[in-house]
Amino acid sequence: MSTIMLELPDEVLLRALRRLPMRRRKELLRKLEEPVTPMVKGVQAVELDRLIGLIAVGGDALEDSERLCDIAN
């Protein structure tokens, strides 16, 4: 399944929801109230060695986050 991220103004979202039948709106609202279960992906123990060094522990968290932000932009 693919995911598409959309940012909509509240009014556009409300207008779209108002077009749905009341029953469907209630179903969607019920789903919004359900707790979100995070997706967790496990790996086999033999694969853990490949993960070593992907992140650094310690150092300057502010500097690291600014560097990552610069890379993303």
Secondary structure as the mmCIF struct_conf table of DSSP 4:
data_model
#
loop_
_struct_conf.conf_type_id
_struct_conf.id
_struct_conf.beg_label_comp_id
_struct_conf.beg_label_asym_id
_struct_conf.beg_label_seq_id
_struct_conf.end_label_comp_id
_struct_conf.end_label_asym_id
_struct_conf.end_label_seq_id
HELX_RH_AL_P HELX_RH_AL_P1 ASP A 10 ARG A 18
TURN_TY1_P TURN_TY1_P1 ARG A 19 ARG A 19
BEND BEND1 LEU A 20 LEU A 20
HELX_RH_AL_P HELX_RH_AL_P2 MET A 22 GLU A 33
BEND BEND2 GLU A 34 GLU A 34
HELX_LH_PP_P HELX_LH_PP_P1 PRO A 35 MET A 39
HELX_RH_3T_P HELX_RH_3T_P1 ALA A 45 GLU A 47
HELX_RH_AL_P HELX_RH_AL_P3 LEU A 48 LEU A 51
TURN_TY1_P TURN_TY1_P2 ILE A 52 GLY A 53
BEND BEND3 LEU A 54 ILE A 55
BEND BEND4 GLY A 58 GLY A 59
HELX_RH_AL_P HELX_RH_AL_P4 ALA A 61 ALA A 72
#
